[in-house]
Amino acid sequence: MKRYAIVGFGCAGYHALCAIREHDTESEIHIFSDHNDPPSNPMLTTYFVANRLPYKGMFPFGTLEEIQKRFNAVIHVNTQVTHLDAARKSLRFLEAGKDEERSFDAVLLATGATPIVPPLGVEVGKRVLCMRTVQDAELLKERLDVGDIRSATVIGGSMVGIKIIELLQEREIACTLADMAERIFPLSAFPDVSEEIERRLSLQKIALRFGSAVTGAKEDESSVTTSFADGTSVTGDLLVLCIGTRANITLAKDAGIETGRGIVVDDRMMSSVEGIYAAGDCCEARNLMDNSHQVIGLWANAGYQGETAGACMSGKCALFSGNIIHNITHFMGMDFISLGNVNAEGEIHTIGKPSDSRYIKAVRKDGQLLCLNLLEGYHISGVLKNYMMNRFSGNRAPLPTALRGLLAREGFTDEFLSLFEGEEHS
């Protein structure tokens, strides 16, 4: 009977558990989690803080007790894995204050990512908070529910940062959004799209401060003052950090496994060491656009990777098909969709103007669409993403008639449909 280990229990770890148990109903599965919560979806935490989702809604797969019973797994909670011997596939871990070591037939590293918190000179706590985990969401909600927050500064012009701004504005809290980047969404939006989003945010009374890094913060009983590299500062009642994340690769790196920004894996989700796998926000898997390895920190992506890893760990033949960089979000009455690499070089095509009800900007090269920005159209973004992924996977078929009809009914012109399919148009 085989013995499996899953280190980290988020989306990737859960889907790996499902896949292992689907193909191997008898073997032992040990899950090591450094906290005692079931797998949660980080993108749902803002909905909990905004009172749009109950607490249990952040845990889409149920409680730990339900998961343990459903899959007959051993879940080690509040357990820190301190060492991985890759050659022996053994783990050393601290459980209930006791140092233990155990060997396995296959190990999955699903250790996720950690929020980046710069040295600000203050502790994360009463008036300085992060936003990533369930615990972060609980702290932020508890702080806001006191009802004494009138102004807040959010550091991080990201998808998480903008959702924090949205929920703060709904509570009629004056907001400042800041980032060291020169504009909002620099990794996913073209400059003119960023400019239009910023214009729309300014109309909703959001103060914007881009192009200067945060250098420090000073907290007292009633406020927190955030200082920036340009010598300016902003004082508010609350500071929320959404600066980004860093892949948790220490275990793998210390074990001699190949790493870059994440743990490098092949299409089986296996690392550079036989029998050691990685999935989710901690790993670099294939980007369909250029076949490079890249961390693509998306919930669905982690699920697909975990499922592939679990199947391969149990001896089945499975391959991760790859993904593309994409961001799809709705906030403050507007939609922003980005598919592909915003830094791609090629022919630039636009349909409409940024201030129109719908604006499209794209980059195409050699008949292939490399990047698309779309303002408005959230509810059809999924079909656009799936079709674009199929194109990068080698399927050059035209848009199916039903999909073409759907897009036409939604107001997408023949010009856009031809652009999306990679055909020549005037």
C-alpha positions in Angstrom: 0.0 0.0 0.0 1.4 3.4 -1.0 1.7 6.4 1.2 1.2 10.0 -0.2 1.9 13.4 1.3 0.3 16.7 0.4 2.1 19.7 1.9 -0.3 22.7 2.0 -4.0 22.4 1.8 -5.6 25.0 -0.5 -7.2 24.6 -3.9 -4.3 22.6 -5.5 -4.0 20.3 -2.5 -7.7 19.6 -2.4 -7.9 18.7 -6.1 -4.8 16.5 -5.7 -6.5 14.7 -2.9 -9.6 14.1 -5.0 -7.6 12.8 -7.9 -5.5 10.4 -5.7 -8.5 9.0 -4.1 -10.3 8.6 -7.4 -7.5 6.3 -8.6 -6.3 4.8 -5.4 -9.0 4.0 -2.8 -6.8 2.2 -0.3 -3.5 3.9 0.2 -2.7 6.4 3.0 -2.9 10.1 2.3 -1.3 12.5 4.7 -2.1 16.2 4.4 0.1 18.8 6.3 -1.4 22.2 6.9 0.2 25.0 9.0 -3.3 26.2 10.1 -6.6 24.6 11.1 -8.9 25.9 8.4 -10.3 23.9 5.4 -9.3 25.0 1.9 -10.5 28.5 1.2 -10.8 30.7 -1.9 -8.8 33.9 -1.4 -10.9 35.8 -3.9 -14.0 35.1 -1.8 -12.6 36.8 1.3 -13.5 40.3 0.1 -17.1 39.1 -0.4 -17.1 38.0 3.3 -15.8 41.3 4.4 -18.4 43.1 2.3 -21.2 41.0 3.9 -22.1 39.4 0.6 -21.0 35.9 1.8 -21.4 34.1 5.1 -18.2 32.9 6.8 -18.6 29.3 5.7 -19.0 30.5 2.1 -15.2 31.1 1.9 -14.7 27.3 2.2 -16.2 25.8 -1.0 -15.2 22.2 -0.3 -16.7 21.9 3.2 -15.2 21.5 6.7 -12.1 19.6 7.5 -14.2 16.9 9.2 -16.3 16.5 6.1 -13.3 16.3 3.8 -11.5 13.9 6.1 -14.5 11.6 6.2 -15.2 11.9 2.4 -11.6 10.9 1.4 -10.4 8.9 4.3 -7.3 11.2 4.7 -5.1 12.0 7.6 -5.1 15.8 8.0 -2.3 17.2 10.2 -3.5 20.7 11.2 -1.3 23.4 12.8 1.7 21.4 11.6 4.8 23.0 10.2 6.9 20.9 7.7 10.5 22.0 8.4 12.5 19.8 6.0 12.2 17.8 2.8 14.7 15.1 1.9 13.9 14.9 -1.8 15.9 11.8 -2.5 14.2 9.8 0.2 10.9 11.6 -0.2 10.8 12.2 3.6 9.3 15.0 5.5 10.3 16.4 8.9 7.5 18.2 10.7 6.5 19.7 14.0 3.2 18.5 15.3 1.9 19.4 18.7 5.4 20.5 19.6 6.9 17.1 18.7 9.6 16.8 15.9 8.7 13.8 13.6 9.9 12.4 10.3 8.1 10.2 7.8 8.8 8.9 4.3 6.4 8.7 1.4 6.1 7.2 -2.0 5.1 10.5 -3.6 5.0 14.1 -2.2 3.1 17.1 -3.5 4.2 20.6 -2.6 1.2 22.8 -2.6 2.6 25.4 -0.3 1.0 28.4 -2.0 2.2 32.0 -1.7 2.8 34.5 1.0 1.7 38.2 0.9 4.6 40.7 0.5 4.8 43.0 3.5 7.6 45.6 3.2 9.5 46.8 6.3 7.3 49.8 7.2 8.3 50.3 10.8 4.9 49.2 12.2 3.4 45.8 13.0 0.5 44.4 11.1 -2.4 44.6 13.6 -4.9 47.2 14.7 -4.6 49.9 12.0 -2.3 48.2 9.5 -3.7 45.0 7.9 -3.0 42.6 5.0 -5.6 41.0 2.8 -5.0 37.4 1.6 -6.1 34.8 4.1 -9.3 33.9 6.0 -7.6 35.3 9.1 -6.8 38.6 7.3 -10.5 38.8 6.2 -11.7 38.2 9.7 -9.5 41.0 11.1 -10.5 43.5 8.4 -14.2 42.8 8.8 -13.9 43.0 12.6 -12.1 46.3 12.3 -14.6 47.8 9.9 -17.6 46.6 11.9 -16.5 48.8 14.8 -17.7 51.6 12.7 -15.0 54.2 13.4 -13.1 54.0 10.1 -13.7 57.1 8.0 -10.7 57.0 5.7 -8.3 54.3 4.5 -5.3 53.9 2.3 -4.9 50.7 0.2 -1.4 49.9 -1.1 -1.5 47.8 -4.3 -3.2 48.6 -7.6 -4.1 44.9 -8.1 -7.3 42.9 -8.5 -7.4 42.4 -4.8 -6.6 46.0 -4.0 -9.4 47.3 -6.2 -11.9 44.9 -4.5 -10.8 46.3 -1.1 -11.4 49.8 -2.4 -14.9 48.7 -3.6 -16.0 47.3 -0.3 -14.6 50.3 1.6 -16.4 52.7 -0.6 -19.7 50.8 -0.1 -19.2 51.6 3.6 -18.7 55.3 2.7 -15.1 55.3 3.7 -12.9 57.8 1.9 -10.3 55.8 -0.1 -6.8 56.4 -1.4 -5.3 53.7 -3.8 -1.5 53.8 -4.1 1.1 51.8 -5.9 4.7 52.2 -6.8 3.8 51.4 -10.5 3.0 54.3 -12.7 -0.5 53.2 -13.3 -3.2 50.7 -12.2 -3.0 47.1 -13.4 0.4 47.5 -15.1 0.8 43.8 -15.7 -2.5 43.3 -17.4 -3.8 46.6 -18.8 -2.5 48.6 -21.8 -1.6 52.2 -20.8 -4.7 53.8 -22.3 -6.9 51.2 -20.6 -5.3 51.9 -17.3 -5.9 55.6 -17.9 -9.6 55.1 -18.6 -10.0 52.9 -15.5 -8.3 55.6 -13.4 -10.6 58.2 -14.9 -13.6 56.2 -13.9 -12.3 55.6 -10.4 -11.6 59.4 -10.0 -15.2 60.1 -10.9 -16.2 57.9 -8.0 -14.0 60.1 -5.6 -11.2 57.6 -5.2 -7.9 59.4 -4.6 -5.1 57.8 -6.7 -1.4 57.9 -6.0 0.8 56.0 -8.5 4.5 56.1 -9.2 6.0 56.2 -5.7 6.8 53.3 -3.4 5.6 53.2 0.2 8.6 53.7 2.5 7.1 53.6 6.0 4.1 54.0 8.2 3.6 55.6 11.6 0.7 54.5 13.8 -0.9 56.2 16.8 -4.2 55.6 18.7 -6.4 57.3 16.1 -4.6 57.2 12.8 -1.9 55.8 10.6 0.3 57.9 8.3 1.8 56.3 5.2 5.0 57.8 3.8 6.1 57.6 0.1 9.4 57.8 -1.7 8.6 61.1 -3.2 8.5 62.7 0.2 4.7 62.9 0.5 2.4 61.1 3.0 -1.2 60.2 3.5 -2.9 60.0 6.9 -6.0 57.9 7.4 -7.8 55.6 9.9 -6.6 52.4 8.3 -3.9 51.0 6.0 -4.5 47.8 4.0 -1.6 46.1 2.2 -2.3 44.2 -1.1 1.1 44.5 -2.6 1.3 41.0 -4.1 2.6 37.6 -3.1 5.7 35.5 -3.2 5.7 31.8 -4.0 6.6 29.6 -1.0 9.5 27.7 -2.4 11.9 27.4 0.6 11.2 23.6 1.2 11.9 22.8 -2.4 14.9 25.1 -2.7 16.6 23.8 0.4 16.0 20.3 -0.9 17.9 21.0 -4.1 14.8 21.0 -6.3 15.0 23.4 -9.3 13.3 26.7 -8.6 12.8 30.1 -10.3 10.1 32.4 -9.0 8.3 29.1 -8.3 9.0 25.4 -8.2 9.7 24.4 -11.8 7.5 21.5 -13.0 6.9 19.6 -16.2 3.4 18.9 -17.7 2.9 16.1 -15.2 3.5 18.6 -12.4 6.6 16.7 -11.4 9.6 18.7 -10.2 13.2 18.2 -11.1 13.2 15.3 -8.6 11.3 12.1 -9.4 8.3 11.6 -7.1 8.2 15.2 -5.9 5.4 17.2 -7.4 4.2 20.8 -7.1 1.0 22.6 -7.9 -0.7 25.9 -7.4 0.7 29.3 -6.5 4.1 27.9 -5.5 5.0 26.4 -8.9 6.0 27.4 -12.4 4.0 25.5 -15.0 3.6 25.9 -18.8 2.3 29.2 -20.3 0.5 28.2 -23.5 1.5 31.4 -25.3 5.2 30.8 -25.5 5.7 27.4 -23.7 7.7 29.2 -20.9 7.4 28.3 -17.3 5.6 30.9 -15.2 3.7 31.2 -11.9 0.0 31.9 -12.9 -1.6 32.5 -9.5 -5.3 31.8 -10.4 -7.8 29.7 -8.4 -8.9 27.5 -11.4 -5.3 27.1 -12.5 -4.4 25.7 -9.1 -7.3 23.2 -9.3 -6.3 21.9 -12.7 -2.6 21.6 -11.6 -3.6 19.8 -8.4 -5.8 17.3 -10.3 -3.0 16.5 -12.7 -0.5 16.1 -9.9 -2.7 13.8 -7.9 -3.5 11.6 -10.9 0.2 11.2 -11.8 1.1 10.5 -8.1 -1.3 7.6 -8.2 0.3 6.2 -11.3 -2.1 7.4 -14.0 -1.0 9.2 -17.1 -2.2 12.9 -17.0 -0.8 16.1 -18.4 -1.5 19.7 -17.5 -2.6 21.4 -20.7 -1.1 24.8 -19.7 -2.8 28.2 -19.2 -2.6 31.8 -20.3 -2.2 34.9 -18.3 -5.6 36.3 -17.7 -7.5 38.6 -15.3 -11.3 38.9 -15.3 -12.9 41.2 -12.7 -16.0 43.3 -12.1 -15.7 46.3 -9.7 -17.4 49.5 -8.9 -19.8 49.3 -11.9 -17.2 48.4 -14.5 -15.7 45.2 -16.1 -12.1 44.7 -17.0 -11.0 41.6 -18.9 -7.4 40.9 -19.9 -6.4 37.8 -21.8 -2.8 37.1 -22.7 0.5 39.0 -22.4 0.0 42.8 -22.3 3.7 43.2 -23.2 3.5 41.2 -26.4 4.8 42.9 -29.5 2.8 42.9 -32.7 0.1 44.8 -34.6 -2.1 46.9 -32.3 -5.9 46.9 -33.0 -8.5 49.0 -31.3 -12.3 49.0 -31.6 -14.0 52.1 -30.2 -12.5 54.7 -27.8 -11.6 54.1 -24.1 -14.5 56.3 -22.9 -17.0 54.3 -24.9 -19.4 51.9 -23.2 -17.2 49.1 -24.6 -13.6 49.5 -25.6 -11.4 46.7 -27.1 -7.7 46.8 -27.6 -5.6 43.9 -28.9 -2.2 42.8 -30.1 -1.9 40.3 -32.9 1.1 38.8 -34.6 1.2 36.3 -37.5 -2.5 35.9 -37.4 -2.5 35.0 -33.7 -4.1 37.1 -31.0 -1.5 37.6 -28.3 -3.4 39.9 -25.9 -6.8 41.4 -25.5 -8.1 44.1 -23.2 -11.8 44.5 -22.9 -13.8 47.1 -20.9 -17.3 45.7 -20.3 -18.4 42.2 -21.2 -17.8 40.3 -17.9 -20.5 37.7 -18.4 -19.0 36.5 -21.7 -15.4 36.6 -20.7 -15.2 32.9 -19.9 -16.1 31.8 -23.4 -13.6 34.3 -24.8 -10.8 32.9 -22.5 -11.6 29.3 -23.4 -11.6 30.0 -27.1 -8.3 31.9 -26.9 -6.7 29.0 -24.9 -7.9 26.5 -27.5 -6.2 28.7 -30.2 -2.9 28.6 -28.3 -3.3 24.8 -27.9 -3.2 24.5 -31.7 -6.9 24.5 -32.5 -7.3 27.0 -35.3 -10.9 26.3 -36.0 -13.2 29.4 -36.5 -15.6 30.5 -33.8 -18.5 28.0 -33.6 -21.7 29.3 -35.0 -23.5 29.3 -31.7 -20.7 31.3 -30.0 -20.5 33.7 -32.9 -24.2 34.3 -32.6 -23.9 34.8 -28.8 -21.2 37.4 -29.2 -23.1 39.1 -32.0 -26.2 39.4 -29.8 -24.0 40.9 -27.1 -23.1 43.7 -29.5 -19.7 42.4 -30.6 -19.1 43.5 -34.2 -17.9 41.4 -37.2 -14.6 43.4 -36.9 -14.1 42.1 -33.4 -15.0 38.5 -34.3 -12.5 38.6 -37.2 -9.8 40.1 -34.9 -10.5 37.4 -32.3 -10.2 34.6 -34.8 -7.0 36.0 -36.2 -8.4 36.8 -39.6 -7.4 39.8 -41.7 -9.7 42.7 -41.6 -9.5 46.3 -42.7 
